[in-house]
Amino acid sequence: VMGRGERVPRGPGRERGEPAGSAVKPHAPACDRNRDPILAVLREHFADRRRVLEIGSGTGQHAVHFAAALPHLVWQTADLPAHHAGMRMWLDEAALPNVLPPLALDVRRDDWHGGRYDAVFSANTLHIMGWPEVEGFFRGVGAVLEPAGVLAVYGPFNYGGAFTAESNARFDAWLKARDPASGVRDFEAVDALARGVGLVLADDVPMPANNRTLVWRRLR
């Protein structure tokens, strides 16, 4: 998640970066800051994974960083089509054999439910979606994730209905001022959706800037 005052909410499944259609390669400074703490979690929980779907790849910065560091993974990027051109700039420059071109993915649709992956990753997406889109996110994960699959989600979360930091409360107010349907999600509500598709929480890792990386593993 971007530092407070740097986060820019966008449509369902999107990541931060320059506006779509920009001729300049998009760059999200937050990715530079959070990529290594997230990578430490993925090194542990994706060590035995093979094929990862990233929902909301955005600029593509996370994809190229994680795929370079974890060459045993095939990393499938995905986002709304408006972000594919900028993402391809990062992918083309990195030229990694284990990063696949982006899929068109909108969590409000079910046309992406036919894929099969043993891991799914998403960063900074749930709080910029409306709740119906969050529900769609988990329905889709339930459709594409294989038995014993792993889901890792990075972002800010509330616990027991309370913000974990005043900065998260300010961020939530800023989000809602731009889009009343968005906002920092309650961990318990998100975990209930995960459990509804057969996922059990395996880890809840504190991250810099009052964020978390939540990891679930599928039992069925």
BELGIUR-V832471 format. One record per backbone hydrogen bond with DSSP energy under -1.0 kcal/mol. CO is the residue of the C=O (numbers start at 1). NH is the residue of the N-H. E is the energy in kcal/mol with one decimal. If there is no record, write none. Layout:
CO/NH/E ; CO/NH/E
This chain:
3/6/-3.1 ; 11/14/-2.0 ; 19/22/-1.8 ; 28/31/-1.4 ; 29/33/-1.2 ; 30/34/-2.7 ; 31/35/-1.6 ; 34/38/-2.2 ; 35/39/-2.6 ; 36/40/-1.9 ; 37/41/-1.1 ; 38/42/-2.3 ; 39/43/-2.8 ; 41/45/-2.5 ; 42/46/-2.8 ; 46/49/-1.5 ; 50/74/-2.8 ; 51/118/-1.3 ; 51/119/-1.1 ; 52/76/-3.5 ; 53/121/-2.6 ; 57/60/-2.2 ; 60/64/-2.1 ; 61/65/-2.0 ; 62/66/-3.0 ; 63/67/-2.4 ; 64/68/-1.6 ; 65/69/-1.6 ; 66/70/-1.8 ; 70/73/-2.1 ; 74/52/-2.8 ; 75/100/-2.8 ; 76/54/-2.9 ; 77/103/-2.0 ; 78/56/-1.2 ; 78/57/-2.9 ; 79/105/-1.9 ; 80/83/-2.2 ; 81/84/-1.8 ; 83/87/-1.9 ; 84/88/-2.7 ; 86/90/-1.1 ; 87/91/-2.4 ; 88/92/-3.2 ; 89/93/-1.9 ; 90/94/-2.2 ; 91/95/-2.5 ; 96/99/-1.2 ; 98/75/-3.6 ; 100/77/-1.1 ; 103/79/-2.2 ; 106/109/-2.4 ; 110/113/-1.6 ; 112/115/-1.1 ; 117/146/-2.8 ; 118/150/-1.6 ; 119/53/-2.1 ; 120/152/-2.6 ; 121/55/-2.3 ; 122/154/-2.5 ; 125/128/-1.4 ; 127/183/-2.5 ; 130/134/-1.9 ; 131/135/-2.5 ; 132/136/-2.0 ; 133/137/-2.5 ; 134/138/-2.0 ; 135/139/-2.2 ; 136/140/-2.4 ; 137/141/-2.4 ; 138/142/-2.6 ; 139/143/-1.3 ; 140/144/-2.1 ; 141/145/-2.3 ; 144/117/-2.5 ; 146/149/-2.3 ; 149/218/-3.3 ; 150/120/-2.3 ; 151/216/-2.9 ; 152/122/-1.8 ; 153/214/-3.0 ; 154/124/-2.2 ; 155/212/-2.5 ; 158/187/-3.1 ; 159/162/-1.6 ; 162/159/-2.1 ; 165/169/-1.5 ; 166/170/-2.3 ; 167/171/-2.2 ; 168/172/-2.5 ; 169/173/-2.1 ; 170/174/-2.2 ; 171/175/-2.7 ; 172/176/-2.6 ; 173/177/-1.8 ; 174/178/-1.2 ; 175/179/-2.8 ; 179/182/-2.2 ; 185/158/-2.6 ; 186/190/-2.2 ; 187/191/-3.1 ; 188/192/-1.7 ; 189/193/-1.5 ; 190/194/-2.1 ; 191/195/-2.8 ; 192/196/-1.7 ; 194/197/-1.2 ; 194/199/-2.3 ; 195/198/-1.7 ; 198/219/-2.5 ; 200/217/-2.5 ; 203/215/-2.8 ; 205/213/-2.0 ; 211/207/-2.7 ; 212/155/-2.3 ; 213/205/-2.6 ; 214/153/-2.6 ; 215/202/-3.5 ; 215/203/-1.8 ; 216/151/-2.5 ; 217/200/-2.4
